[in-house]
Amino acid sequence: MASFRAPAIALGLLAFGTLFAAAPAKADWYGPGWGWRRPHPHWHRHWGPPAVVVAPRPYYYGPPPVVYAPPPPVVYAPPPPVYYPPSVSLGFAIR
């Protein structure tokens, strides 16, 4: 059992050292790595990488797909009622 102790300790230290060395770089990629800090007063003057949005262009390499579907039904409905805005009529109030 003692023969496995030294390699286990070495592997544990190696894994912990790798994790300890890689954690700050990974955390600092998106911001402050060790806890939350107050934003810098001139944060708006700092350069940031340009935002690149990669989105597929639909129907760029060919015509759009043909969907064989029946046309929508035609509903014959009466026209909507005429809207009369509210008004004040004084013709019946004056005598």
C-alpha positions as CSV (number, residue, x, y, z in Angstrom):
1,M,0.0,0.0,0.0
2,A,2.9,2.3,0.7
3,S,4.1,1.8,-2.9
4,F,0.9,3.7,-4.2
5,R,1.2,6.5,-1.7
6,A,4.0,8.5,-3.4
7,P,2.5,8.4,-6.9
8,A,-0.9,9.3,-5.5
9,I,0.6,12.3,-3.7
10,A,2.5,13.4,-6.8
11,L,-0.6,13.1,-9.0
12,G,-2.6,15.1,-6.5
13,L,-0.1,17.8,-6.3
14,L,0.2,17.9,-10.1
15,A,-3.5,18.2,-10.5
16,F,-3.9,20.8,-7.8
17,G,-1.0,22.8,-9.3
18,T,-2.5,22.7,-12.8
19,L,-5.8,23.8,-11.4
20,F,-4.3,26.5,-9.3
21,A,-2.3,27.8,-12.3
22,A,-5.1,27.7,-14.8
23,A,-7.9,29.1,-12.6
24,P,-6.8,32.8,-12.6
25,A,-6.3,32.9,-16.3
26,K,-9.7,31.4,-16.9
27,A,-11.4,33.7,-14.4
28,D,-9.6,36.8,-15.6
29,W,-10.7,36.2,-19.2
30,Y,-14.2,37.4,-18.3
31,G,-13.4,39.9,-15.6
32,P,-11.8,40.1,-12.1
33,G,-10.7,36.7,-11.2
34,W,-10.7,36.7,-7.4
35,G,-14.0,38.0,-6.2
36,W,-16.1,41.0,-7.2
37,R,-14.5,44.4,-7.3
38,R,-16.0,47.8,-7.8
39,P,-15.9,48.9,-11.4
40,H,-13.2,51.3,-12.4
41,P,-14.4,55.0,-12.6
42,H,-13.2,55.2,-16.2
43,W,-14.5,51.8,-17.4
44,H,-16.3,53.4,-20.3
45,R,-13.0,54.6,-21.8
46,H,-11.4,51.2,-21.9
47,W,-11.2,49.4,-25.2
48,G,-13.2,46.2,-25.6
49,P,-13.0,43.7,-28.3
50,P,-15.5,44.2,-31.1
51,A,-18.6,42.1,-30.9
52,V,-18.6,39.6,-33.8
53,V,-21.9,37.9,-34.4
54,V,-21.7,34.8,-36.5
55,A,-25.1,33.8,-37.7
56,P,-26.1,31.6,-40.6
57,R,-27.7,33.4,-43.5
58,P,-30.9,31.7,-44.5
59,Y,-31.3,30.6,-48.1
60,Y,-27.9,31.9,-49.0
61,Y,-26.7,28.8,-50.9
62,G,-30.0,27.9,-52.6
63,P,-33.7,28.8,-53.1
64,P,-36.0,28.6,-50.1
65,P,-37.6,25.3,-49.5
66,V,-41.0,24.8,-51.1
67,V,-43.7,24.0,-48.6
68,Y,-46.7,22.3,-50.2
69,A,-49.6,23.5,-48.1
70,P,-53.1,24.5,-49.0
71,P,-53.8,28.3,-49.1
72,P,-55.4,29.8,-46.0
73,P,-59.2,29.8,-46.0
74,V,-60.9,33.0,-47.2
75,V,-63.3,34.2,-44.5
76,Y,-66.0,36.6,-45.8
77,A,-66.8,38.7,-42.8
78,P,-68.9,41.9,-42.7
79,P,-66.8,45.1,-42.6
80,P,-66.0,46.5,-39.1
81,P,-68.4,49.1,-37.7
82,V,-67.7,52.7,-38.4
83,Y,-66.0,54.3,-35.4
84,Y,-67.5,57.6,-34.4
85,P,-65.2,59.5,-32.0
86,P,-66.8,60.9,-28.9
87,S,-68.0,64.4,-29.4
88,V,-70.1,67.0,-27.6
89,S,-73.3,68.1,-29.3
90,L,-74.8,71.4,-28.3
91,G,-77.7,71.5,-30.8
92,F,-80.2,69.9,-28.4
93,A,-79.1,71.9,-25.3
94,I,-79.6,75.3,-26.7
95,R,-83.3,76.4,-26.6
